Structures are given as structure tokens and as C-alpha cells.
Amino acid sequence: MFSLNIPWLSAILLLPIVACIAIPFIPDKDGKTLRWYALAIGIADFALTVFGFARDYNLSDPNFQLVERYAWVPQLGLNWSLAVDGISMPLILLTGFVTTLAIFASWNVTYKPRLFYTLMLLLYSGQIGVFAASDLLLFFLMWELELVPVYLLISIWGGPKRLYAATKFILYTALASIFILIGGLAMAFYGDTVTFDMAELSAKHYPIALELLLYGGLLISFGVKLPIFPLHTWLPDAHGEASAPVSMILAGVLLKMGGYGLIRLNVEMLPHAHIYFAPVLAILGVVNVVYGALTAFGQENLKRRLACSSISHMGFVLIGIAALNELGISGAVLQMLSHGLIAAALFFLCGVTYERTHTLLIEKMGGMAKSMPKVFALFTAGSMASLALPGMSGFVSELTVFLGLASSYAYSTPFKVVVIFLAAVGLIVTPIYLLSMLRRVFYGKENLGFEFDLQQFVDAKPREIAIAACLLLPIVGIGLYPKVATQTYDVKTTAVATQVQNALPVFAQEQDRLFSGGLFAPKLAPSQTTGLLSIADLGKGA
């Protein structure tokens, strides 16, 4: 087929970057022409993504597809190497969808619009590059590329404390990403061949001590991005000061890079170390769920409350990855997709509310349901999805994570009971702080702290309704028919889970060296007690 020769991924990645070249030459005074131009590029790139994947991507193949490989800097071993599989393909679709809607949500940007839309398009390409890169060095470069636009978008168009929030964001994420570079170089130079190709790195066999060191460093890098407690403190500040469109991308896409990196590098490339760290991930996931939910209660800033909610929900990604089976990893991927849509919807509606009230403090709001019934209805729908109401995507993803952990043979029953019970506590707390937020913002008496009459508030406009509807429709669609999403990655998550389970016999030989057994130690399923390998075998053939 002629389409097999089309470099889909390069076209998808480079289109927004190339489009930036024309922005300085577009005649425009108030940003109206530029916003239409940026939106057209976003729609075109997303349409190209959908068309390319629909035409040439095979859902039944777990391997890398649409592979492109060109020598870029041969002296450094750097290749322009792109490919997608069941983990990255749905996240690229999520990136295009959310980022395009975020550009559409930036309709009222009048301050330095040329720079703003240039950064949005550069961020678009950087995000796709992270998910599409199949060369670890290129992955690192794309990871660093997307940091710069986010820093500038927060520091220039953010709130009163924008410089503090942007600096904290760049310090946390840039410093943590050093471990990606160090780990990548260590894996590339280990053994007889030097390579940065992810498929070849996955085929290497590393000594268990090296795997553990690499896993720990990468966990810090991706843990900051996810974010994992206690590396999370940059997130509430960033959300609290960022504009609504930037928060949509930050919560809808950037946090998913942490989960993607854990699956792509930690689980796939370092499966033996992953088994050692899996109980730690499960515990950290529970801490995230409970801590994030409880912290949300103490937030009077609307966006900071939702930011803490994101910390809580991303804990389920950790629990799913820690389950060590197909159902758990599938639930983790579905949770990333679901939360990306839900968080983007809620932060967009926060921006809609802020444009009317000029405040994000919940204590200064109240009684807005009568004057803004459409905003109230949309906000309620988004909150119901976030608290995992049955029939919406959040319910399906979190239920899948619970079932994955409950059905895992790798843990003792007491450990699973404790983890599931504490995570369920977080589920109970979530509707309390979300419903309390809705009550205080939209119900009760009209707050006299507003500078003008509530009745003068303008309800949601057609553009705003369209953006919210575009996010809510797939949320409901996935909730009612999860196969819409799961069919895109089922084959891949099965392959990843099989790879991890094949590493369990090796762990069974050596688990007493790191764990005391019983509550925390993963154990071997009865069907896996034959054909045990020794730890020394891990280093052979590298």
C-alpha cells in the first residue's frame, strides 16, 4: 500500500512546529486572526493523526508500528526514530484532542498573542514527540522541549504568583529529568552494543543491581511528573497560577507522561526491578489517593482543589501498574485516558467561572446556579465523572484497577485487603469534597463579595458549551462502552503483563534478600513454580 511509505508520525509531530514559522508574518492586531490560525493547525494535526492511525495502525499487533528511523546526529548515535504501539497511540490521540480544545479555549488571549500561540503549538509538538519517540535520547530531548513552553505559558500569562509557580515547576521537572538522561546512557552503553533504540534496550538483560538503580532513578523522574507524593508540591502551585487553557494541557496531557514513562521504561525495560518495586508503587498509590483527597478539603482555591484531586486520581495509575497483571495495567492506561478528559473539562470550566467572577476563592462564590444554569450543569457533569459515577469513564477505570489488584496472584491477601480498603476510603472522600465544592459555588445565598450583581453574569456561550461537550461526550461514551478505548491498547497491555509475569520466577528465587515475606512481598502464582531462573542468568547474553 502506498500509505505505508507516508511518514505519518513525522508529519504529525512537525506540522505544529513548521506552522509556527508563519505566525510572525500573519497580519493581526488583536489576536483574532492568530487564534483562528492556531485552531486550524490544531484541528488539521488532530485530523491527520486520526486518519493516519485509522488507515495504517493495526490494533491486533502489540509491536511498534508506523516505524520511522533516520540518522540525525550519527556521531552521537542520535536517530530521528518514531513509532507507536498500544500504549502510546491512544495517548497521542488524547494529546491532539485536548490540546486542540485548549487552543479553542484560549479565545480571549489578547496579551502577546503571537508568542502565546507559538508556545501552544510548540507544546503540541513536544507532547507528541514524547509519546512517539522510540529512541531514548530523542525521548529525553522531547521531554525537555515541552518543559520550556509550559514554563513560559505559566510565567507570562499566569496569576499573581506566576513566577514562583513557573520556577518551581521547571526546577522540579528539569532536575528530575536528569535521571532519564543518566539512566538512558547507562542502558545504552551496557553490554556489547551501544544503542538508544527502545526495542533493543528492552531486549537487553541487565544485572539485577543495575536494574534496581535504573528503576529508582527513573521512578523519581516520572514520579515528579505523575506526580507521586512527596514529589507533588509543584502541581497545586502550577495549577493555581496557570491560565485555564494551560491547566487543561497540564492536567489532561502532561501528567500522563509520568504514567507513560513508568510503563514504557520502568515496566517494559526493567521488568525484574519492577517486581521488586511493585509493592512500593502500590503503597505510594494509596498514599496519593488518600492524601490527595484529604488535602483537597483544605483548599479554598477552586483550581488548587482540583489539582489535589488530580494527585488523588493519579494514585490509581500507580496501583494499576503495581498489580502485575493485564487487568491492572489496562486499568492504569484507562485511568490516564479518563482523567485526561475529566481534568481538562473541569479546569476549562474553572476558567469559564473565573472569567465571570474574577476570583477562584470558593468562599467568595455562591448562589450562581440561578444566573448560570448551563455552567452549573456542565460543572456538575464533570464533577460526577470525577467522583466515578457509574456510567462515566472514571467509574470504569477505577473499577478495573481495583479488580486488577484484587485478582493479582503476586500479593498476599492481607496486603491486597489493606490497599483496596485505603483506596476505597479515598473514593468515599472524593464525592464529599466535590459535592461540597458544588454546593458552596452554585448553591446557597448570593455572595455579597462580588463586585457586581450576580444576575449580570453571562451564562455559558456556544463556544464554551461546545468545548465542554466535546470533553464530556467521550467521558460518557467510554463509561457506557469501555471497549471504545480498551480495544486500542488491549493487545499491548497483555504483552506487557506477560513480560512481567515471565520475570516472576526470577524474583521468587531471590525475594528473601529484599523482603521479609508475608504482607509486602510479591509471591509466585502456583502455575509459575517451574522453570525458575537464577539472578545470575539476568546478566547473560547482554
N, C-alpha and C positions, 0 to 999 in steps of 0.2 A: 504494500500500500504506500502511496506517495506520502501520506501523512506521517509515516514512521521517520521520515527524514526531516521533519519540521522540528526545530529546537524549541519546543513549547515552553520549557522552563526558563530558558534564557530570555525568550520574548516576554514572558510574564514578569520576570524579575527586572529586566532592563527598561521596559516601557515607562514606568513612572520616573525613573532616573533621567531617561532621554527627554521626557516631557518637560522636565524642569528647565532644560536649556532655553525653551521658548518663553518662559514666564517673564524674564526681564524685558522682552521686546513686545509684550502684549499691551496695547494702549488701554489704560484703565486708571481711574481716579479714586473711586470709592470701593473698589474690590468686587463689584458686581460681575464684571466680565471674567475676572480671575476665578471666582468661585464656580462659575459655570464651566470654565475650562478644567479646573481640578476635578470637579464632579464627573465630567465627561471622560477624563482619563481613568478615574477610579472605576466607573461603570464598564468602560472598554476593557480594562485589565481583568476585572472580575468575569466579564462575559468570555474573554479569551481563555481564562482558567477553566471555566465550566465546559466550554466547547472542547478544549484540548483533552481534559480528563474524560469527558463523555465519549470522545472518539477513540482515544488510544490507551486508556487505562483499563487494565483487566482486574476486576475485583477478586478473581479466584487465584491470583498469583501473589504469594507473600513476599517475593523478592523485589529488589529495586527495579523500577520501571521508568520509562522515558529518560533513559540514561544519556547524559551528555558529558563528554570529557575532552577538554582541550588543554594543551600545555600553556600555562600562563607565565610563570617565572620558573623555568626548569632548573635554574641554579639553586633555588630554594626548595625545589620539589613541590612547588605550589601549582595546582591544576585548577582550572575552572571546571569543577566536577559537580554536576547536579543530577539528582534522581529523587523519586518519591516512592513511597510504599504506603501500606495501610495506616501507619501512624502519622506520617507527615501530610498525606493527601487531604484528609478532612480538615486538618489544622490550616492548611493553605487556603482552603475554601472559606473557613471561618475568618481568616485574616482579610481576605478580599472583601467579604461581606461586611464585616464590622468596620473596617477602615473606610470603605466607600460611604457607609452610613454616617460615620464620624465626619467626613468631609461635607456631607449634606447637612449635618447638624451645625457646621461652622458658618452658617449663612450670615450671621450678624458680625463677623470679624471685620473691623474697619481699620484697626491699628496694624500697620505694616503688613498688609495682606499678601504682598509678593513673597516676603520671607516666610510667612505663616504657611501658605500653600506649598511652597517649595519644600519646607521641612516635613509637611504631611506626606508628600509624595516620596521623599527620601525615606521616611519612616516606613512607608508602604513597602518599598523595595527591600529594606533591611530586614523586615519581618519575614517576608517570603524567602529571602536568602538564608535565614537561619533554618527554616523548615526544609528547604530544598537542597541545601549543601550536602554532598556525600563525601566531601574531602574535609577532614577535621580542621585543617588550617584555614580553609575557606569558611568553615563554620564559625571559627573564632573571629575572623575578620568581620563577618556579617553580624555577629553578636556585638562586637564593638561599634559597628556602624550605626546600629539602631539606638545606641545609648545617646549619641550626640543630638539628634533631633528631639528626643524626649527631654533632655536637659534644657535645651533652648526653648522648647514649647512651654515648659513649666516656668522657667526663669523670666521669660518676656511677657507671656500672656496669663500668668498665674495671679494668685491673690496677694494680699499684703505681705505674707511671709514666703513669697515665691522663691527668693534667692536661697533662703535656708533650706527649703524643701528640695529644690533642684540640686543644691550642693550635696545634701545628704544622700539623695538618690544616686548621683554619679559616683560618690565615694564608695558607697556600699557595693554597687553593681560592678563598677570598674575594678576595684581592688579584688573582689571575689572572683572575677573572671580570669585573673592571673592563673588560678588553679587549672582552668581549661587549657591554657597555653602550656603550662608545665606538664600536665597530665598527657596532653596530646603529643608533646615532644618525647616524653618517656615511652609511650606506647609505640610511636613511630620508629624510634631508634632501637627498640628492644628486638633481639633476635638477629637473624642473618640478613634480613631485608629491611630497607628503610622505606616506609610508605605512610601516607596520611589518608589513604582510601579507607572509608569506614567499613566496607565489606571485608577488606583484607585485614584490618585491625581486629574485627570480630572473630576472624579465623585463627588469630594468634593465640597461643597458650602462654599465660603469664604465671610465674610463681605466685603462690597464694599471698605471700607477704607483700609483693609488689601490687597485686590486685587490691589488697586492703588499703594500702596507702593511696593508690589512684582513686579508689572509690570514695575515700574520706575527703580528698581534695575536691573532687567533682561534686560531692554532696554539698559542700559549702557553697560552691559556685551556683549550683542550681537551687540550693536551699534559700539563698538570698532572693532569687527571682520568684520563687514559687508563691509566697515566702514561707519559710519554716521558722517557728519560734526557736530561739530568740533572735533570729536574723531578720525580723519582720518590721522593725520600728520605722523604717523609711516609708513604708506604704501608707499609713494614715496621714503622714505629713504631705506626701506627694499628692494623694487624692484630695486632701483638704485644700490645697492651693491650686491645683491644676484646673484648667477650664474643662467644661463638660465634655467636649469632643476628645480632649486628650485623656480624660478619665475613662471614656468609653474604650479607647485603644489600650490603655494601661491595664484595665481590669479584664477587658474582653480578649486580648491577644497576648500582651507581654507576660502576664503571669503564667500563661500556658507554656511559654518557652522553658520554664523551670521543670514542669512535669514532662515535657517532651525530651529535654536533655537527660532526665533521670532514666527514662525508658530507653532512649537511643544509645546513650553511652554507658550508664551505670548497669542497667539490666542486660542489654544485649552484648556489650563488650566485656563486662566483668561479672558474669553470672554467678561464679563461685563466691566472690566477695559479696554479691547481693544477698545471698542466702545468709551470710553472717550478719549483715546489716539489716535484714528484713524486720526482725523484732524491734530494732531501734526505730525504723521508719514507722512501724505500727504505733509505737508509743508516742513518737513525735506527732503523728497524725491525730491521735486522740487529744494530745495537748493543744494542737491547733484548733480542733473542733470546739473543745470546751473553753479554752482561753479566749478565742476569738468571739464566741457567743457571749461570754460573760463580760468581756471588755466593751462590747457594743452597747451594753446597758449604760455605761458611764459616759458615752459620747453624746454631747448636746449638738455637735455639728452634724448635719444631715449626711454629708459625704464621708466624714470620718466614721460614722456609724456603719455605713455601707462598706467602707474599707475594712473595718474589723469583721464584718460579715463575710467578706471575701476570704480573709485569713481562715475563718472557720470552715468555709466550704472547701477550700483547697486542701484542708486536712483529709478529706475523703479521698483525694487523689493519692496521698501517701499511703493510706490504709489499703486502697485497692492494689497499689504496686507491691505492697508488703504481703499480700495474700498468697503470692507464689503460684497462682493458678490462672487459667484462662478467664474465668468469670471475674476475678478481682481486677486483672489488668484491663479487661473490657470495660468494667465499671469506672476505672480511673480515666480512661480515654473519653467515655461518655460524659463523665463529670466535667472534664475540661471543656468539651463542646457545649454542654448545657450551661455551665457557669459563664462561659464566654458570652452567650446570648443574653442570659438573665442580667448579668452585671452591666453589660452595655446598655440594656434597656433602662435599668434603674438609675444609672449615672446620667443618662441622657435626660430622664425625667427630672432628676435633681437640677440639671441645668435649666430646664423649662421653668421649674418652680423659682429658681434664683432670679431669672430674668423678670419675673413678676414682682417678687418680694424684696429683692436686693439684699437678702440675708440667707444664711444657711443654718442659723441657730434655731433649733426646734422650739425653744422656749419663747421665741418671738413670733411663732406661727400659731395658727389655729383658726378653725371655722372657715376654711377655704373650699370645702366641698360644695357649698351652695353657689359660690361665684365661679368656680372652675370645675364643674362636674366631669368634663371629659378628662382633664388632667387627673382628677381623683380616680376615675375608673381605670385609666391606664396604669397609674401608680399602684392601685390595688391589685391589678392583674399581675404586674411584675413582682410585687411582694408575695403574692400567693405562690408564684413559681419559685421564688427564692426559699420559701419555707417548706418546699417539697409537697405541695398539694397534689394528691392523686389526679392524673390526667395531664400533668405537665412534666417537662423533661427532668426537672430536679428530683422528682419522686422516683422515676425510673433509674436514674444514675446512682442515687444514694442507696436505693434498694439493691441494685446489682452489686455495689461494693460490700454491703452487709452480707449478702448471700455468698459472695466470693470468699470473704474471710471465714464465714461460718462453715463453708464446705471444704476449707483448706485442711489437708492432711498434715500440714507442716508444723502445726502448733498443738500444744496440749489444750484440753478442754477448758481448764481454769483461765488460761491466758486469753482464749477467744471470748469467753464469757465476760471477763473484765473489760476488754477492749470494746466489745459490742455494747455493753451496758453504758460505759462512759460516753461513747459516741452517740448513743441514744439520748443521753442527757443533753448533749448539745443540740440534738434535733428538737427536744422539748423546749429548750430555751429560745431557739431561733424564732418560732412564731410569736413568742411573748414580746421580744424586743421589736419585731417588725410590726406587729399589730399595735403595740404601744406607740410606735412612730406614726403610723397612720392615724391613730386616734388623736394624737397631740397636734398633728399638722393639719388635718382636714376636718376634725370634729370639734365640738365644744363651742365656746363663745368666741366671737371675733376678737382677735388680739388688738388692743388699743396701741400697741407699739409700732404699728405700721404708720408710715408717713402719709398715707392716703387711704381713702375708703376702699374696703375690700370689694365692694360692688363695681369698682372701676377696673378690677383685674380682667384681663382678656383671657378667655379660655383657650385651649389648645387650638392652634391654627392647622389648616390642612397639611402643611409640610410636616409639622410636628406629629400629627396623628399618623401620617404615612410612615415616618421613621419608626415610631413605636410599634406600629402594626407589623412592619417588616421584621422586627425582632420577636414580637410575641407570637406570630403565626408559626414559625418553626419550633418555638418552645412548646406550643400546644401540639403541633404535628408530631414531634418526637415523643411527647408524652403519651399520645394516643396510639402511635405506631412506631415504636422504637427502631424497627428494622430499617427505617429510612436512614438512620445514622449508623447503626451497628453493622450493616452489610458492607460499609466502606472499609472496615478495619477488622472484621471477624477473623479472616484468614491469617492476618498478620499477628493478632494477639494470640491466636492459637499457636503459631510458630514460636513466638517469644516465650509463652508459657512452657512449651515443650522443651525449649532450650534450657530454661531454668530448672525444670524438673529433672532433666538429664544430669544436672550438676548436683542434685541432692545426694546421690550415693557417695560422691567425694566428700561432701560435708559430713555425712554420717560417720565416716572413718575418723574425723578429726574434731567433732563438735565439743568433746570434753576439754579440749585445750583452750577454748574461748568461753564456753558457757558451763554453768553448773548443772545444766539439765533441768527437767521439770517445767517450771512455769514459762520461762523465756526461750528455751532452746527449741528451734525448729527440729523436727524429727522426720524420719523416713517413713513413707507410706509402706504398708505391708508388701505391695507389689513391686517395690523398688529395692528389696533387700538383697537381690542377686547382682552379681557383676560389679562389686564395689571396686573403686579405684583408689589408689593412694594419692596423697598430696604431691608426692614426688613426680607422679605422672603428669601433673599440670604443666610442668616446665618442659616436657619433652616435645620435640617437633617444632619448637619456636624458631 
